[in-house]
């Protein structure tokens, strides 16, 4: 019974830590997004998907796909930056708690 209680307490601590970390990551990410001067959203061009794909439509669709690919890469860079900043803050906090 004691082992079960210890296990449940450890799980609760881990879940709380992960929840707090996720909140921190969201806050960092939102801050980074707010700093972006030209934050773009992914385009939806469903008209092109419902046509018979003429040459013009194919070229338009290719441009939309390429633009969306670039936007997604920018999103990924923002997320990687947020994760890196969070890890750096964690390491700084760990350093502050070390007994010298």
C-alpha positions in Angstrom: 0.0 0.0 0.0 2.8 2.4 0.8 4.6 1.7 -2.4 1.3 2.5 -4.3 1.0 5.8 -2.4 4.6 6.7 -3.2 4.1 5.8 -6.9 0.9 8.0 -7.0 2.7 10.9 -5.4 5.6 10.6 -7.9 3.2 10.5 -10.8 1.4 13.6 -9.4 4.7 15.5 -9.2 5.7 14.5 -12.7 2.3 15.5 -14.1 2.4 18.9 -12.3 6.0 19.5 -13.6 5.0 18.7 -17.2 1.9 20.8 -17.0 3.9 23.8 -15.7 6.5 23.3 -18.4 3.9 23.2 -21.1 2.4 26.5 -19.7 5.9 28.0 -19.7 6.5 26.9 -23.3 3.1 28.4 -24.4 4.0 31.7 -22.7 7.4 31.8 -24.3 5.9 30.9 -27.7 3.2 33.6 -27.4 5.8 36.2 -26.5 7.9 35.2 -29.5 4.8 35.4 -31.8 4.0 38.8 -30.4 7.5 40.0 -31.3 7.1 38.9 -34.9 6.5 41.9 -37.1 5.1 39.8 -40.0 3.5 36.7 -38.5 1.6 34.9 -41.2 -1.1 32.3 -41.1 -1.3 29.3 -43.4 -3.3 30.1 -46.5 -6.3 28.1 -47.5 -6.9 28.0 -51.2 -9.7 25.5 -51.5 -10.9 27.0 -54.8 -7.8 25.5 -56.4 -8.5 22.1 -54.9 -12.0 21.9 -56.4 -11.1 22.8 -60.0 -9.9 20.7 -62.8 -6.3 22.0 -62.4 -5.6 24.1 -65.4 -2.0 25.3 -65.8 -2.8 28.6 -64.1 -4.5 26.8 -61.2 -1.6 24.4 -60.8 0.9 27.3 -60.7 -1.3 29.1 -58.1 -1.6 26.0 -56.0 2.2 25.5 -56.2 2.7 29.0 -54.9 0.3 28.5 -52.1 2.0 25.2 -51.1 5.4 26.8 -51.2 4.3 29.8 -49.2 2.7 27.5 -46.6 5.8 25.4 -46.4 7.8 28.5 -45.6 5.3 29.5 -43.0 5.4 26.1 -41.3 9.2 26.2 -41.2 8.9 29.6 -39.4 6.5 28.1 -36.9 8.9 25.2 -36.3 11.7 27.7 -35.7 9.6 29.6 -33.2 8.8 26.4 -31.3 12.4 25.3 -31.3 13.4 28.7 -30.0 10.8 28.5 -27.2 12.0 25.0 -26.2 15.6 26.2 -26.2 14.8 29.2 -24.1 12.9 27.1 -21.6 15.7 24.6 -21.3 18.2 27.4 -20.8 16.0 28.9 -18.0 15.8 25.5 -16.4 19.6 25.0 -16.5 20.1 28.5 -15.0 17.7 27.6 -12.2 19.5 24.3 -11.6 22.8 26.2 -11.4 21.3 28.7 -8.8 20.3 25.8 -6.5 23.6 24.0 -6.5 25.5 24.2 -3.2 29.0 25.6 -3.7 
